[in-house]
Amino acid sequence: MTNTGNKRVLIFETRGKNIGQISSGLTADKITSKYPFNQPGEMNEPIGIAVDAAGNVFVADTRNNRIQKFDKDGKPVAQWPVQSSAWSPGPYLEPFLALDSAGNVYVTAPTSKVVLEYDPPGKPVGQIGRGGKLPPGTRAAPD
């Protein structure tokens, strides 16, 4: 689960016990200096999250307009940009993620009201929708 204000992802076992976290290293110094939290592995307003079968964690790093991928040990392994117009600030800036069995990543784009699709390495593949209704969340169906 994402802990947005504390710029981290909390990891729980299936029975609800907290077993770890992926942290941006939030400290008093970073807060007071308006630290941007934009280095690889750091998150600025993480919201959407998805986990693949190998335990890789994908996070919608909202204020940095990017998706970050962490391995099962919480180490950053990849990141890719989301078009800035998809996540423009607004009242419904809550992007969500989903994965399909092929490893494609689906990202809701609340501002442009579409779902963006990326291949496993993070290359944009296309989009679903025409900007009509706000996509509140997403779930990829099994193949």
Secondary structure, DSSP 8 states (H G I E B T S, - for coil): -EEGGGTEEEEE-TTS-EEEEEE----HHHHHTT----STT--SSEEEEEE-TT--EEEEEGGGTEEEEE-TTS-EEEEEE--GGGG-SSTT----EEE-TT--EEEEETTTTEEEEE-TTS-EEEEES-S-S----------
